[in-house]
Amino acid sequence: MRGLTHRAVDEAAGLPPGSTSNRARTRAALLEAAVRRLAVREAAALGTAELPDPAGGPDALAEVLARALHRSLTGQRELLLARYELALEAARRPGLREVYDATGRGFFREPLVALMAAAGSAEPERHALSLIAWCEGLMFSCAAGSYHAEVPGEAQLRAGMAELLHGMLGRGRRDGGEGVRGGARGGVIPRHSRGVFTTALGRLQGWAGAANARGGGPGGGGDVGRRRLCLRLAARRTYRSAPPRARRRTGGGAGPRP
């Protein structure tokens, strides 16, 4: 940031000496002007004025947003680096911090909150934060981090964005909440599976058996036995509260058996 001076701006813009000082009298004013101008240029590069129609669903949103990200990473990397410099400077200057936050809200945060709300998000503020954090982390990694030489292609960005949006908007969840579409074979992953209960109970029994072998700790072996019984009953009660369809998948019966 030391190179950002009134004289340097005059020279870069081909203006007579003192021209920049007429618009920004102090260094603080110059930095604030840089933040505002940068926000305008980044918004144009990302295309925030042309956000997609949320009615198209998560995949349509992912396609447009991934294209904007790729354009920023491959053709506007210098804008990202400039923003990171200004962000660090804003952390040291309270006045600049206010300007930085205000431009971020107006150009990026508020449009994304509105977009998530229109797309059907139950928590648009929180989901907008998640979306911004995902994009910011990816842009930093690819512009100034360990992936600076391995910028992902548009297809990769689209896949990652689609996964995020589907998770937030819940389009991949079945009606009735029995499970989530996807998994290794693209089917439904049941929440109450026999394998889950078998593994959980096996671990609990192993822990209780080890405690018994050591003498049961402060409460003695009787306490460990009662604890093991309570854990088994709790697991059985959970099984019985499962949806009927999920219970049929686990084999029916009074409860899970290891």
Number of C-alpha atoms within 10 A of each C-alpha: 10 4 8 12 16 20 17 13 18 16 14 8 11 10 12 10 13 13 16 20 17 9 12 15 12 14 13 13 15 18 21 21 16 16 23 16 12 18 20 12 13 18 15 15 17 22 18 16 12 10 15 17 13 17 11 10 17 22 17 16 22 22 18 18 23 24 18 19 23 21 16 21 23 14 11 17 18 13 18 20 15 14 18 15 12 21 17 12 16 20 12 11 12 11 13 21 18 13 17 23 14 14 17 16 14 11 18 19 19 14 16 21 22 15 19 24 18 13 19 16 19 13 13 20 17 14 21 23 14 15 20 16 12 14 17 14 13 18 22 18 16 20 24 14 12 10 14 15 11 10 17 16 14 17 13 13 22 23 14 14 23 21 15 18 23 16 15 22 20 15 15 16 16 12 9 7 10 18 17 19 15 12 9 7 8 9 11 15 16 17 15 22 18 21 12 13 21 14 12 15 19 14 12 16 18 13 14 21 17 13 16 17 11 11 14 17 12 8 9 13 18 12 15 21 17 12 14 19 13 12 15 20 13 12 17 16 14 14 23 17 12 15 14 13 12 20 22 13 12 19 12 15 11 11 19 23 13 12
